[in-house]
Amino acid sequence: MENNNIKGHLAALVTIIIWGTTFISTKILLESFSPVLILFLRFLIGLAVLFIVCPGRLYVKNKKEELVFALSGLCGICLYYLLENIALTYTMASNVGVIISAAPFFTAVLSQIFMKKQEHLNINFFTGFIISMAGICLISFNGTDLKLNITGDILAFAAAFVWAVYSLLSKITGSYGYNIIKSTRRTFTYGIIFMLPALFFTGFKMDTRGFTNVKYLLNLVFLGAGASAMCFVTWNYAVKILGAVKTSIYIYIVPVVTVLASVAILHEKITIIPAAGIVLVLAGLIISGKNSKSS
């Protein structure tokens, strides 16, 4: 059991490290692709990769389980990313980053309501949450003024809530006993289906020149094969082993990875304020990690 827990923590950590660097690829792709098209393509590539890695049909036992897979795809693949992207058009990226990082809190609340027999919380979780959020605020608002936008901030809160719902749904689908790659593939399929209306309603235009650029292709492959196909499998594996709450705590690290990636790749300088924020985030993560005991 202890060995499985270590694997679960490593899976969550690797996932978050990769997710924390995706902003670079997305920023590059936005030069030629719309935000919705990037999302659609990355998950389409991810779905193709999962089919190649693990071919064969997944036979779901009943309609109830099929519904859970559909809701999982709607929340974790479609709504979360769309809400986050739309929020970014209304409010500051720093606002969205801080609010999205509150997802573990929503996950904890929902788990207590719907899965109270499986995941238990104590004061350490909430103490760690406050400390980590303080650190994330230092990282996100370094040198900038806090500017609220009701529409954008509400959309960001909705995205965080939707991700919490997805985390609990992942715990449920993981309990079905299906192959985790095929389960993730099923979720991707529903997510892509639900994403199609948004793709067409946004009036996207396909610029084929983007597909002839090696730089864009490599970043699409990274987002599709790495950040989508691999990372959703490892994240779902971590949720299955550790539980939705304990796994979601790793979300605190995303701003830390983003800062470190900016320093390493974009050669940005790190000042004392975000450095202090990183220390607080890691301290909060350690404190929160001591609380939830999954069955």
C-alpha positions as CSV (number, residue, x, y, z in Angstrom):
1,M,0.0,0.0,0.0
2,E,2.8,2.4,0.9
3,N,4.5,1.7,-2.5
4,N,1.2,2.5,-4.3
5,N,1.0,5.8,-2.3
6,I,4.5,6.7,-3.5
7,K,3.5,6.0,-7.1
8,G,0.4,8.1,-6.7
9,H,2.3,11.1,-5.3
10,L,4.9,10.8,-8.1
11,A,2.1,10.6,-10.7
12,A,0.5,13.7,-9.4
13,L,3.8,15.6,-9.2
14,V,4.8,14.7,-12.7
15,T,1.4,15.7,-14.0
16,I,1.5,19.1,-12.3
17,I,5.1,19.8,-13.5
18,I,4.0,19.2,-17.1
19,W,0.7,21.2,-16.7
20,G,2.7,24.0,-15.2
21,T,4.7,24.5,-18.3
22,T,1.9,24.2,-20.9
23,F,1.4,28.0,-20.8
24,I,4.6,28.3,-22.9
25,S,3.3,26.0,-25.7
26,T,-0.2,27.6,-25.6
27,K,1.3,31.1,-25.8
28,I,3.3,30.0,-28.9
29,L,0.3,28.4,-30.6
30,L,-1.9,31.5,-30.0
31,E,0.2,33.2,-32.7
32,S,-1.7,31.1,-35.3
33,F,-4.5,29.2,-33.6
34,S,-7.6,30.3,-31.7
35,P,-7.9,29.2,-28.0
36,V,-10.8,26.9,-28.6
37,L,-9.1,25.3,-31.7
38,I,-6.0,24.7,-29.6
39,L,-8.1,22.9,-27.0
40,F,-9.9,20.8,-29.6
41,L,-6.7,19.8,-31.4
42,R,-4.8,19.0,-28.2
43,F,-7.5,16.6,-27.0
44,L,-8.0,15.2,-30.4
45,I,-4.3,14.3,-30.6
46,G,-4.5,13.0,-27.1
47,L,-7.4,10.7,-28.0
48,A,-5.5,9.4,-31.0
49,V,-2.4,8.7,-28.8
50,L,-4.5,6.8,-26.3
51,F,-6.1,4.7,-29.0
52,I,-2.6,3.8,-30.4
53,V,-1.2,3.0,-26.9
54,C,-4.2,1.0,-25.8
55,P,-6.5,-0.1,-28.7
56,G,-9.7,-2.0,-28.3
57,R,-13.2,-1.0,-27.2
58,L,-14.2,-0.3,-23.7
59,Y,-17.4,-2.1,-22.8
60,V,-19.2,-0.1,-20.1
61,K,-21.5,-2.2,-17.9
62,N,-24.5,0.0,-17.7
63,K,-26.0,3.4,-18.6
64,K,-25.3,4.9,-15.1
65,E,-21.5,4.4,-15.6
66,E,-21.8,5.7,-19.2
67,L,-23.5,8.8,-17.8
68,V,-20.6,9.3,-15.3
69,F,-18.1,9.1,-18.1
70,A,-20.1,11.6,-20.1
71,L,-20.2,14.0,-17.1
72,S,-16.5,13.6,-16.6
73,G,-15.8,14.6,-20.1
74,L,-18.2,17.5,-19.9
75,C,-16.6,18.9,-16.7
76,G,-12.9,18.0,-17.0
77,I,-12.3,18.3,-20.7
78,C,-14.9,20.7,-22.0
79,L,-16.3,23.1,-19.4
80,Y,-13.1,23.6,-17.3
81,Y,-10.9,24.7,-20.2
82,L,-13.6,26.8,-21.9
83,L,-14.5,28.6,-18.7
84,E,-10.9,29.2,-17.9
85,N,-10.2,30.6,-21.4
86,I,-13.3,32.8,-21.4
87,A,-12.4,34.1,-17.9
88,L,-9.0,35.2,-19.2
89,T,-10.7,37.4,-21.8
90,Y,-12.5,39.3,-19.0
91,T,-10.1,39.5,-16.1
92,M,-6.4,39.4,-15.4
93,A,-4.4,36.2,-15.7
94,S,-3.2,36.7,-12.1
95,N,-6.8,36.7,-10.9
96,V,-7.6,33.5,-12.8
97,G,-4.4,31.8,-11.6
98,V,-5.3,32.5,-7.9
99,I,-8.9,31.5,-8.2
100,I,-8.2,28.3,-10.1
101,S,-5.8,27.3,-7.4
102,A,-8.8,27.2,-5.0
103,A,-10.0,24.0,-6.7
104,P,-8.7,21.8,-3.8
105,F,-11.0,23.7,-1.4
106,F,-14.0,23.0,-3.6
107,T,-12.9,19.4,-4.0
108,A,-12.7,19.0,-0.2
109,V,-16.2,20.5,0.3
110,L,-17.8,18.3,-2.4
111,S,-16.0,15.2,-1.1
112,Q,-17.4,15.9,2.4
113,I,-20.9,16.2,1.0
114,F,-20.9,13.3,-1.4
115,M,-18.0,11.0,-0.4
116,K,-17.6,11.6,3.4
117,K,-17.0,7.9,4.0
118,Q,-14.0,7.8,1.6
119,E,-12.1,11.1,2.3
120,H,-11.6,12.7,5.7
121,L,-10.4,16.2,6.5
122,N,-8.9,17.9,9.5
123,I,-7.6,21.3,10.4
124,N,-4.3,20.7,8.6
125,F,-6.0,20.8,5.2
126,F,-7.5,24.2,5.8
127,T,-4.4,25.6,7.4
128,G,-2.3,24.4,4.4
129,F,-4.9,25.9,2.1
130,I,-4.7,29.3,3.6
131,I,-0.8,29.3,3.6
132,S,-0.6,28.1,0.0
133,M,-3.2,30.6,-1.2
134,A,-1.2,33.4,0.5
135,G,1.9,32.2,-1.4
136,I,0.0,31.9,-4.7
137,C,-1.2,35.5,-4.2
138,L,2.4,36.7,-3.7
139,I,3.4,34.9,-6.9
140,S,0.5,36.1,-9.0
141,F,0.2,39.7,-7.9
142,N,3.9,40.5,-7.7
143,G,4.2,44.1,-8.6
144,T,0.6,44.4,-9.9
145,D,-2.6,45.9,-8.5
146,L,-5.5,43.7,-7.7
147,K,-8.3,44.5,-10.2
148,L,-11.6,42.7,-9.9
149,N,-13.9,41.9,-12.8
150,I,-17.1,40.3,-11.6
151,T,-17.8,38.4,-14.8
152,G,-14.3,37.1,-15.3
153,D,-13.7,36.2,-11.7
154,I,-17.1,34.4,-11.4
155,L,-16.1,32.4,-14.6
156,A,-12.8,31.5,-12.9
157,F,-14.6,30.3,-9.8
158,A,-16.9,28.3,-12.0
159,A,-13.9,26.7,-13.6
160,A,-12.4,25.8,-10.2
161,F,-15.7,24.3,-9.1
162,V,-16.1,22.3,-12.3
163,W,-12.5,20.9,-11.9
164,A,-13.5,19.8,-8.4
165,V,-16.5,18.0,-9.8
166,Y,-14.3,16.3,-12.3
167,S,-11.9,15.2,-9.6
168,L,-14.7,13.4,-7.8
169,L,-16.1,11.9,-11.0
170,S,-12.5,10.6,-11.7
171,K,-12.5,8.9,-8.3
172,I,-15.8,7.2,-9.2
173,T,-14.8,6.1,-12.7
174,G,-11.5,4.8,-11.2
175,S,-13.6,2.6,-8.9
176,Y,-15.2,0.8,-11.8
177,G,-12.1,-1.3,-12.3
178,Y,-11.7,-0.5,-16.0
179,N,-8.3,-0.1,-17.7
180,I,-7.3,3.5,-16.8
181,I,-6.1,4.4,-20.3
182,K,-9.4,3.2,-21.8
183,S,-11.3,5.1,-19.1
184,T,-9.4,8.3,-19.9
185,R,-10.0,7.7,-23.6
186,R,-13.7,7.5,-22.9
187,T,-13.7,10.7,-21.0
188,F,-11.7,12.4,-23.8
189,T,-14.3,11.2,-26.4
190,Y,-17.2,12.8,-24.5
191,G,-15.2,16.0,-23.9
192,I,-14.4,16.4,-27.6
193,I,-18.1,15.8,-28.5
194,F,-19.2,18.5,-26.0
195,M,-16.5,20.8,-27.3
196,L,-17.8,20.7,-30.9
197,P,-20.6,23.3,-30.5
198,A,-18.2,25.8,-28.8
199,L,-15.8,25.3,-31.7
200,F,-18.4,26.2,-34.3
201,F,-20.1,28.9,-32.4
202,T,-16.9,30.8,-31.9
203,G,-16.6,31.0,-35.7
204,F,-13.0,29.7,-35.8
205,K,-11.0,29.8,-39.0
206,M,-8.6,27.0,-39.9
207,D,-5.2,28.4,-40.9
208,T,-3.5,25.5,-42.6
209,R,-0.2,27.4,-42.6
210,G,0.1,26.7,-38.9
211,F,0.3,23.0,-39.6
212,T,3.3,23.4,-41.8
213,N,5.3,25.1,-39.1
214,V,7.5,22.6,-37.2
215,K,7.4,24.8,-34.1
216,Y,3.6,24.8,-33.9
217,L,3.4,21.0,-34.7
218,L,5.9,20.2,-31.9
219,N,4.0,22.3,-29.4
220,L,0.7,20.7,-30.5
221,V,2.2,17.2,-30.0
222,F,3.5,18.2,-26.5
223,L,0.0,19.5,-25.5
224,G,-1.8,16.5,-27.0
225,A,0.5,13.6,-26.3
226,G,2.1,14.9,-23.1
227,A,-0.1,17.4,-21.3
228,S,-3.4,15.7,-22.4
229,A,-3.0,11.9,-23.1
230,M,-0.2,11.1,-20.6
231,C,-1.1,13.7,-17.9
232,F,-4.8,12.8,-17.7
233,V,-3.9,9.2,-17.3
234,T,-1.3,9.9,-14.6
235,W,-3.7,12.3,-12.8
236,N,-6.6,9.8,-12.9
237,Y,-4.2,7.2,-11.6
238,A,-3.2,9.5,-8.7
239,V,-6.8,10.2,-7.9
240,K,-7.5,6.4,-7.9
241,I,-4.7,5.8,-5.4
242,L,-4.6,8.9,-3.2
243,G,-8.2,10.1,-3.5
244,A,-9.6,13.3,-5.1
245,V,-8.7,15.7,-2.2
246,K,-5.1,14.6,-1.6
247,T,-4.4,14.6,-5.4
248,S,-6.0,18.0,-5.9
249,I,-3.7,19.6,-3.4
250,Y,-0.9,19.3,-6.0
251,I,-2.7,22.1,-7.9
252,Y,-1.0,24.5,-5.5
253,I,2.3,23.8,-7.2
254,V,1.2,25.0,-10.7
255,P,2.1,28.7,-10.1
256,V,5.5,27.6,-8.7
257,V,6.2,25.5,-11.8
258,T,5.1,28.4,-14.0
259,V,7.5,30.8,-12.3
260,L,10.4,28.4,-12.4
261,A,9.7,27.5,-16.1
262,S,9.7,31.3,-16.9
263,V,13.1,31.6,-15.3
264,A,14.6,28.5,-17.0
265,I,13.0,28.9,-20.5
266,L,12.1,32.6,-20.9
267,H,15.0,33.8,-18.8
268,E,12.8,35.9,-16.6
269,K,14.2,37.1,-13.2
270,I,12.7,36.0,-9.9
271,T,12.4,38.6,-7.2
272,I,12.1,38.1,-3.4
273,I,8.3,38.4,-3.4
274,P,7.5,35.4,-5.7
275,A,10.4,33.5,-4.0
276,A,8.7,34.0,-0.6
277,G,5.4,32.9,-2.3
278,I,7.1,29.7,-3.5
279,V,8.2,28.9,0.1
280,L,4.7,29.5,1.4
281,V,3.1,27.3,-1.3
282,L,5.4,24.4,-0.6
283,A,4.9,24.8,3.2
284,G,1.1,24.8,2.7
285,L,1.3,21.7,0.4
286,I,3.3,19.8,3.1
287,I,0.8,20.8,5.8
288,S,-2.3,20.0,3.7
289,G,-0.8,16.6,2.6
290,K,-0.8,15.4,6.2
291,N,-4.6,15.6,6.5
292,S,-6.7,13.5,4.2
293,K,-6.8,9.8,4.6
294,S,-8.3,8.0,1.7
295,S,-9.9,4.6,2.0
